[in-house]
């Protein structure tokens, strides 16, 4: 799972024998011991954390294909179970990385280090101090006011002014975006800067003045050349950053100015790509009239490999992150569901079983499959997608089910299908907000497919080397797999199609519920994109995006004054506005450029 979203809980308990329309759902045989053994194999250190680009990750994909074959399932396409694609998996520092300020050359990885989101290139230009690189008109603060930075290199400080002051308006969590390097780079780019240098605010921290270790994490390019530099290295070049920052620390106001020096920054960061593969099998439906209305059961098979920026134990870089719960547990459940379907016989509708690759890099594998599904499973006719992600550690038998409101009556069916055995009763906790969430079901719901996302909850081992197989609850995992089977079987056997429910607008806020920012209603394609802009797979009905005229296939290019080159830019642009703001959006509709005014709403 890429990150843990908010889980708004509405607890529902039930005891019922499941029965799909026209099909008596027998008790599926799911072996907890076998599931535990499969988790142990996938999470073994020999799999190298199943990172994209690792031998262990490729070995895991082939192993899953063998399990599908043993179960008696056919490949979904003629080419076999493995459906390969390329994914960016590692950023590597190449030869042309250099920085000189004035006449002082600086040392790579001691004095300076490129940001992973930097463009490649060489910029030689005047160096300008731009404070903390913040433009916040709502706070009356703009480090770029009256400052000409076009074509120049800006030097900006980490975090925000008067960081230690509890009364600082920047300490409001809603404004923490201003402290993020990605925001500072985007803001510099939008003010016309050609490059940015970031320096640690050593006057506000006791931490060592050093550049961090290069972790090789791939990030989308920010649209300018970017690097960190130490205060000590700047001092050797004649720049006293503490003195530069002192006026702003005293009064909290911008004190940007030219520095009277030139700098030359060269960055070359190779985004390495590797072949990876979704593993996809099919069980053809028995009823030709509805066989192409496929049900998809999926789980991602990749994890973090040896760590990196996504690890919550950054000091353990180079250590295997086993990913037992995330998501060897989901794969084991997927295999159990597949075997149960074969044992019980083909349902009316075809069932597609998919172990997705590159979820941890941004749900890339599921996006590939949703964009190009097998011919027997057209996306426009899919009945339901069931996603299994982190399902091995239920506490007290609780399983979170998101997406239950993505089709009419689906929530009631889940309640009716939930198993309550004396040995381990499942408690269903419905989550309200993750139909667009940080896992693979998002790729399908964005294209109009109802979804269920099963998840047994967060824990302290998430994205750490301590997520090991010995902590998996075998009977609990089997119980979740049994629920997934029942839900998928019910959808595959029912007389009619599930009717998808698309969110028309943010629902009314209940008393005490938190707001989660600004809402446009554009549904992005999460797959990697080489060209600038964010490709849309659709818009939410009744949303500001729909009212503006945005539609599936359009490419969003600008929101307000902010260019939108990638998903990160879109996130920052939305976070820089408040609900109720009226802004202009620009997008490409084929070869045509369009603009419209939109009034942003509140996300909940």
C-alpha positions in Angstrom: 0.0 0.0 0.0 1.5 3.3 -1.1 0.2 5.3 1.9 -2.5 5.0 4.5 -5.6 7.1 3.9 -8.2 8.2 6.4 -10.5 5.4 7.4 -13.9 6.9 8.5 -15.5 4.0 10.4 -19.2 2.9 10.5 -19.1 -0.5 12.2 -21.6 -3.1 10.9 -21.9 -6.7 12.2 -23.8 -9.5 10.7 -24.4 -13.2 10.6 -25.7 -14.6 7.3 -25.3 -17.4 4.8 -24.3 -15.9 1.5 -26.4 -16.7 -1.6 -25.9 -15.1 -5.0 -28.8 -14.8 -7.4 -29.2 -18.2 -8.9 -26.2 -19.7 -7.2 -25.9 -21.2 -3.7 -22.6 -20.0 -2.4 -21.0 -23.0 -0.6 -18.3 -22.5 2.0 -15.0 -22.0 0.1 -12.1 -24.2 1.3 -9.3 -21.8 2.2 -6.3 -23.2 4.1 -4.8 -20.8 6.6 -1.6 -22.8 6.8 -1.1 -22.7 3.0 -1.7 -18.9 3.0 0.9 -18.5 5.7 3.4 -20.6 3.8 2.8 -18.5 0.7 3.3 -15.2 2.7 6.5 -16.6 4.1 7.9 -17.5 0.7 7.0 -14.1 -0.8 8.4 -12.2 2.3 11.6 -14.3 2.5 14.7 -12.1 2.4 15.7 -14.0 -0.8 12.9 -12.1 -2.6 14.9 -8.8 -1.9 11.7 -7.0 -0.8 10.1 -7.6 -4.2 11.3 -4.3 -5.5 10.8 -3.4 -9.1 14.1 -4.0 -10.9 15.2 -6.7 -8.4 15.8 -10.4 -9.2 13.6 -11.2 -6.2 10.7 -9.2 -7.6 10.9 -11.0 -11.0 11.1 -14.3 -9.2 8.0 -13.5 -7.3 6.0 -12.7 -10.5 7.1 -16.1 -12.0 6.2 -17.9 -8.8 2.7 -16.4 -8.9 2.2 -17.4 -12.5 3.1 -21.0 -11.5 0.5 -20.9 -8.8 -2.2 -19.8 -11.2 -1.1 -22.6 -13.6 -1.3 -25.1 -10.8 -4.8 -23.9 -9.9 -6.0 -24.7 -13.4 -6.4 -21.1 -14.6 -5.5 -20.0 -18.1 -3.5 -16.9 -19.0 -5.7 -13.9 -19.8 -3.9 -13.3 -23.1 -2.1 -15.5 -25.6 1.3 -14.3 -24.5 1.2 -16.0 -21.1 0.5 -15.0 -17.5 3.2 -12.3 -17.4 2.1 -9.0 -18.9 5.2 -6.9 -19.0 5.7 -3.2 -19.0 8.5 -0.8 -18.0 8.5 1.2 -14.8 10.9 3.8 -13.5 12.5 2.3 -10.4 15.7 4.0 -9.5 17.4 7.4 -9.9 21.1 7.3 -10.4 23.6 10.2 -10.2 25.5 10.4 -13.5 28.8 12.0 -14.4 27.7 15.6 -15.1 26.8 16.8 -11.6 28.7 19.9 -10.5 28.2 23.2 -8.7 30.4 26.2 -8.5 29.6 29.5 -6.7 31.8 32.4 -7.7 35.1 30.7 -8.1 34.5 28.0 -5.5 33.9 24.5 -6.9 31.9 22.3 -4.5 32.0 18.5 -3.9 29.2 16.2 -4.9 27.6 14.4 -1.9 29.6 16.4 0.5 28.8 20.0 -0.3 25.8 19.6 -2.6 23.4 16.9 -3.9 20.8 17.1 -6.7 17.1 16.7 -5.8 15.6 13.6 -7.3 13.0 15.7 -9.0 15.6 17.9 -10.7 15.6 18.4 -14.5 18.9 17.5 -16.2 20.9 20.4 -17.6 23.4 23.1 -16.9 22.5 26.6 -15.7 25.0 29.4 -15.3 23.4 32.6 -14.0 23.2 35.2 -11.3 22.5 33.9 -7.8 19.5 35.5 -5.9 18.5 34.9 -2.3 14.7 34.3 -2.2 14.2 33.8 1.5 12.2 30.6 2.2 10.9 30.6 -1.4 7.3 31.1 -0.2 4.4 33.0 -1.9 1.4 33.1 0.5 -0.8 36.1 -0.3 -3.3 35.0 2.3 -0.6 35.6 4.9 0.8 38.7 3.3 4.1 37.0 2.6 5.8 36.8 -0.7 9.6 36.1 -0.9 9.5 36.9 -4.6 7.8 40.3 -4.4 9.8 42.9 -6.3 12.5 40.3 -7.1 13.5 39.5 -10.7 14.5 35.9 -10.8 13.8 35.1 -14.5 16.5 32.9 -15.9 18.4 33.1 -12.6 19.4 30.6 -9.8 17.5 31.2 -6.6 18.8 30.3 -3.2 16.1 29.4 -0.7 16.1 28.3 2.9 14.4 25.2 4.3 11.1 25.3 6.1 9.6 28.8 6.9 10.3 32.0 8.7 10.5 32.0 12.5 10.0 28.3 12.6 10.5 28.2 16.4 7.8 30.8 17.1 4.6 29.0 18.2 2.6 32.0 16.9 4.0 31.7 13.3 1.1 31.3 10.9 3.2 28.8 8.9 3.0 26.3 11.8 -0.7 25.8 11.0 -0.8 22.2 9.5 -2.8 23.5 6.6 0.2 25.6 5.6 2.9 23.0 6.0 3.1 22.6 2.2 5.2 25.8 2.2 8.0 23.9 4.0 8.3 21.2 1.3 11.1 21.3 -1.1 8.9 20.3 -4.0 6.6 23.3 -3.3 9.6 25.6 -3.2 10.9 24.3 -6.5 7.5 24.6 -8.2 7.2 28.2 -6.9 10.6 29.1 -8.2 9.8 27.6 -11.6 6.5 29.5 -11.8 8.4 32.8 -11.0 10.7 32.1 -14.0 13.8 30.8 -12.2 16.0 28.5 -14.2 17.4 26.7 -11.1 17.0 26.4 -7.4 19.5 25.7 -4.6 18.1 24.7 -1.2 20.0 25.2 2.1 19.2 23.9 5.5 18.2 26.6 8.0 21.1 25.9 10.3 20.1 28.9 12.5 16.8 27.1 13.4 18.1 23.5 13.9 20.8 21.7 15.8 21.0 18.9 13.2 24.3 18.5 11.3 24.8 20.8 8.3 25.1 18.0 5.7 23.4 16.8 2.6 21.3 13.6 3.0 22.4 10.3 1.6 21.4 9.7 -2.0 18.5 7.2 -1.9 17.8 6.8 -5.6 14.1 7.5 -5.3 12.4 8.2 -8.6 10.3 11.4 -8.7 8.6 13.2 -11.6 10.7 16.1 -12.9 9.9 19.5 -11.5 10.6 21.6 -14.6 13.9 23.2 -13.4 17.4 22.3 -12.3 17.5 21.7 -8.5 20.0 20.8 -5.8 20.7 21.1 -2.0 23.8 22.8 -0.8 25.3 23.1 2.7 25.6 26.3 4.6 29.3 25.6 5.2 29.9 25.3 1.4 28.1 28.6 0.9 30.2 30.1 3.6 33.4 29.1 1.7 32.0 30.9 -1.3 31.5 34.1 0.8 27.7 33.7 1.6 26.7 33.8 5.2 23.2 32.3 5.1 22.6 32.9 8.8 23.2 36.6 8.3 21.0 36.6 5.2 18.2 35.0 7.2 18.6 37.1 10.4 16.3 40.0 9.3 13.5 37.6 8.4 14.0 35.7 11.7 13.6 39.0 13.6 10.5 40.3 11.9 9.0 37.4 9.9 9.0 39.4 6.7 10.7 38.7 3.4 14.2 40.1 2.9 15.1 38.7 -0.5 17.9 40.2 -2.6 20.5 39.6 -5.3 23.8 38.3 -3.9 26.2 39.8 -6.5 27.6 36.3 -7.4 27.2 34.0 -10.3 26.8 30.2 -9.9 27.0 27.3 -12.3 24.9 24.2 -11.5 24.9 21.0 -13.6 22.6 18.1 -12.8 22.4 14.7 -14.5 20.1 12.2 -12.8 19.2 9.1 -14.8 15.8 7.7 -14.2 16.4 4.0 -14.7 13.6 1.8 -16.0 13.1 -1.9 -15.5 10.8 -4.5 -17.0 8.2 -5.7 -14.5 5.0 -7.6 -15.0 1.4 -7.9 -13.9 0.5 -11.6 -13.5 -3.0 -12.2 -14.9 -5.1 -15.3 -15.2 -8.7 -15.8 -16.3 -11.6 -18.1 -15.5 -14.1 -17.9 -18.4 -17.7 -17.4 -17.4 -20.3 -20.2 -18.2 -23.1 -17.8 -19.5 -22.3 -16.4 -22.9 -24.8 -13.6 -22.4 -22.9 -12.0 -19.6 -19.5 -13.7 -19.8 -17.7 -10.4 -20.8 -19.1 -8.6 -17.7 -15.9 -9.5 -15.8 -15.3 -9.5 -12.1 -11.6 -8.6 -11.2 -9.9 -9.8 -8.1 -6.5 -8.2 -7.6 -3.6 -7.6 -5.2 -0.2 -6.0 -5.8 2.8 -8.2 -5.5 5.6 -5.6 -5.3 7.1 -3.9 -2.2 9.9 -1.5 -1.4 12.9 -3.7 -2.1 15.8 -2.4 0.0 14.0 0.8 1.2 14.2 4.3 -0.1 12.2 7.5 0.3 8.9 5.5 0.8 10.4 3.6 3.7 9.4 4.7 7.2 12.8 3.5 8.4 15.1 5.7 6.3 18.1 4.8 8.4 17.7 1.2 7.2 18.4 2.0 3.6 19.9 -1.2 2.0 18.0 -3.5 4.3 15.4 -5.9 2.9 11.8 -4.6 3.5 10.0 -8.0 3.4 6.4 -6.6 2.9 4.7 -9.6 4.5 1.5 -7.7 5.2 2.1 -5.2 2.4 1.4 -7.1 0.3 2.4 -10.7 0.4 -0.8 -11.2 2.5 -2.9 -9.8 -0.4 -1.3 -12.1 -2.9 -1.8 -15.1 -0.7 -5.5 -14.1 -0.3 -5.8 -13.6 -4.1 -4.4 -17.2 -4.7 -6.8 -18.6 -2.2 -9.7 -16.9 -3.9 -8.5 -18.2 -7.3 -8.3 -21.8 -6.0 -11.8 -21.5 -4.4 -13.3 -20.3 -7.7 -11.8 -23.2 -9.6 -13.0 -25.7 -7.0 -16.5 -24.4 -7.0 -16.8 -24.2 -10.8 -17.0 -21.3 -13.3 -19.6 -18.6 -12.4 -21.9 -16.9 -15.0 -19.4 -14.1 -15.5 -15.7 -14.3 -16.3 -13.3 -13.7 -13.4 -10.0 -12.0 -13.9 -7.3 -12.6 -11.3 -4.5 -10.0 -11.3 -1.3 -9.7 -9.2 -0.3 -6.1 -10.0 3.3 -4.8 -10.3 4.6 -1.3 -9.4 1.8 -0.3 -7.0 4.4 1.2 -4.6 5.6 3.4 -7.5 2.2 4.9 -8.0 -0.4 2.1 -8.9 1.3 1.7 -12.2 0.5 -1.9 -12.9 -3.2 -1.6 -12.2 -3.3 1.5 -14.4 -1.7 -0.4 -17.2 -4.3 -3.2 -17.0 -7.2 -0.8 -16.7 -6.1 1.1 -19.8 -5.5 -2.1 -21.8 -7.6 -5.0 -20.3 -7.7 -8.4 -21.9 -10.1 -8.6 -24.9 -12.5 -10.8 -23.0 -12.8 -8.3 -20.2 -13.6 -4.8 -21.7 -13.3 -2.1 -19.0 -16.7 -0.6 -19.9 -18.5 -3.9 -18.9 -16.6 -4.8 -15.8 -19.0 -5.8 -13.0 -16.8 -5.3 -9.9 -13.2 -5.0 -8.8 -12.1 -6.5 -5.4 -8.8 -5.3 -4.2 -6.8 -7.0 -1.4 -4.1 -4.9 0.1 -2.6 -5.5 3.6 -5.1 -8.2 4.8 -3.0 -10.2 7.1 -3.2 -8.6 10.5 -6.9 -8.1 11.5 -7.2 -7.0 15.1 -10.2 -8.5 16.8 -11.4 -9.9 13.5 -11.9 -6.4 12.0 -11.6 -5.8 8.3 -12.0 -2.4 6.7 -14.1 -2.4 3.5 -13.9 0.7 1.3 -15.9 1.3 -1.9 -19.1 -0.3 -0.6 -21.1 2.7 -1.9 -19.6 2.7 -5.4 -22.6 0.6 -6.6 -26.3 0.7 -5.6 -27.0 -1.9 -2.9 -23.4 -3.1 -2.7 -23.0 -2.1 1.0 -26.0 -4.3 1.9 -24.7 -7.2 -0.1 -21.3 -7.0 1.7 -23.2 -7.0 5.1 -25.2 -10.0 3.9 -22.1 -11.9 2.7 -20.0 -11.3 5.7 -19.0 -14.5 7.5 -19.3 -14.9 11.2 -17.7 -18.2 12.2 -17.5 -19.2 15.9 -13.7 -19.4 15.5 -13.1 -15.9 14.0 -16.1 -13.6 13.5 -15.3 -10.9 11.0 -16.3 -7.4 12.0 -16.9 -5.2 9.0 -15.8 -1.5 9.3 -17.0 0.5 6.3 -14.7 3.3 5.2 -16.3 6.2 3.5 -13.6 8.0 1.6 -11.2 5.6 -0.2 -13.0 4.8 -3.5 -10.2 7.1 -4.8 -7.5 5.8 -2.5 -3.8 4.9 -2.4 -4.2 1.4 -3.9 -5.1 -0.4 -7.1 -8.8 -0.2 -7.0 -8.5 3.5 -7.8 -7.4 2.6 -11.4 -10.7 0.8 -12.0 -13.1 3.1 -10.2 -11.7 6.0 -12.1 -13.0 4.2 -15.2 -16.4 3.6 -13.9 -16.0 0.2 -12.3 -17.6 -0.4 -8.9 -14.9 -1.5 -6.3 -14.4 -3.1 -2.9 -11.1 -2.5 -1.1 -10.4 -4.9 1.7 -7.7 -3.9 4.3 -7.1 -5.0 7.9 -5.6 -1.7 9.1 -2.4 0.1 9.8 0.3 -1.0 12.2 3.8 0.0 13.4 5.6 -2.2 10.9 4.1 -0.5 7.8 6.9 0.2 5.2 9.6 -1.0 7.6 11.9 -4.0 7.6 9.9 -5.3 10.5 6.9 -6.2 8.4 7.7 -9.9 8.6 5.8 -13.1 8.0 5.8 -14.3 11.6 3.4 -11.4 12.4 0.7 -12.6 10.0 -2.6 -14.0 11.4 -3.3 -17.1 9.2 -6.9 -17.6 10.2 -7.6 -13.9 10.0 -6.1 -13.8 6.5 -8.2 -16.8 5.5 -11.3 -15.1 6.8 -10.7 -12.0 4.7 -10.0 -14.1 1.6 -13.3 -15.9 2.3 -15.2 -12.6 2.3 -13.4 -11.5 -0.9 -14.5 -14.8 -2.5 -18.1 -14.4 -1.5 -18.2 -10.8 -2.7 -16.6 -11.7 -6.1 -18.8 -14.8 -6.5 -21.9 -12.9 -5.7 -21.1 -10.3 -8.3 -20.3 -12.9 -10.9 -23.5 -14.9 -10.4 -26.1 -12.2 -9.9 -28.9 -11.7 -12.4 -28.3 -8.0 -13.1 -25.4 -5.6 -13.5 -24.2 -3.6 -10.5 -25.1 0.0 -11.1 -22.0 2.2 -10.4 -22.5 5.3 -8.2 -20.3 8.3 -9.1 -19.8 10.9 -6.5 -21.7 14.0 -7.7 -20.0 16.4 -5.3 -18.4 16.4 -1.9 -21.1 15.3 0.6 -22.3 17.6 3.3 -20.0 17.7 6.2 -21.2 16.1 9.4 -20.7 17.8 12.7 -17.1 17.3 13.9 -15.9 15.9 10.6 -12.6 17.2 9.2 -12.2 18.9 5.9 -9.6 17.5 3.6 -8.7 20.4 1.4 -9.7 21.9 -1.9 -11.7 19.9 -4.5 -11.7 20.2 -8.3 -13.2 16.8 -9.2 -10.7 15.9 -12.0 -9.8 12.2 -12.0 -6.1 11.8 -13.0 -4.5 8.9 -14.8 -1.8 7.7 -12.4 0.4 6.1 -15.0 3.8 7.7 -15.8 3.6 10.4 -18.5 6.5 11.9 -20.4 4.7 15.0 -21.6 3.8 17.9 -19.4 0.3 18.0 -17.9 -2.0 15.6 -16.1 -4.1 13.3 -18.3 -7.6 12.8 -17.0 -9.5 9.5 -17.0 -12.7 11.4 -16.2 -14.4 13.9 -14.0 -16.8 13.5 -11.1 -20.4 14.3 -12.0 -21.5 17.7 -10.7 -17.9 18.7 -9.8 -16.2 22.0 -10.7 -14.2 20.2 -13.3 -17.3 18.9 -15.0 -19.0 22.4 -14.9 -15.8 23.9 -16.5 -16.1 21.4 -19.4 -13.2 19.1 -18.6 -13.6 15.5 -19.7 -11.9 12.2 -20.1 -8.9 12.4 -22.3 -8.2 16.1 -21.6 -4.8 17.1 -20.3 -4.8 19.6 -17.4 -2.1 22.2 -17.8 -2.7 25.0 -15.4 -4.7 25.7 -12.2 -4.8 29.4 -11.4 -1.2 30.8 -11.8 0.4 27.4 -11.2 1.6 25.3 -14.1 0.6 21.7 -13.8 3.3 19.5 -15.2 2.6 16.4 -13.2 0.5 15.0 -10.4 2.7 16.6 -7.7 2.1 20.0 -9.3 -1.6 19.4 -9.3 -1.6 18.4 -5.6 0.4 21.5 -4.6 -1.7 23.8 -6.8 -4.9 22.5 -5.1 -3.4 22.9 -1.6 -2.4 26.5 -2.4 -6.1 27.4 -2.7 -9.1 27.5 -0.4 -12.6 26.2 -1.1 -14.6 29.0 -2.7 -11.7 30.4 -4.6 -12.4 31.2 -8.2 -9.5 30.3 -10.5 -8.8 29.8 -14.1 -8.0 26.4 -15.4 -6.3 25.6 -18.7 -6.3 22.3 -20.5 -5.7 20.6 -23.8 -8.6 19.0 -25.6 -6.9 17.2 -28.4 -4.9 19.9 -30.3 -7.1 22.7 -28.8 -6.2 24.8 -25.8 -9.2 25.7 -23.6 -9.6 27.8 -20.4 -12.5 28.3 -18.0 -13.2 29.8 -14.6 -14.0 27.4 -11.9 -15.1 27.8 -8.3 -13.2 25.3 -6.1 -15.1 23.3 -3.5 -14.2 21.6 -0.3 -12.9 18.0 -0.2 -14.1 15.8 2.7 
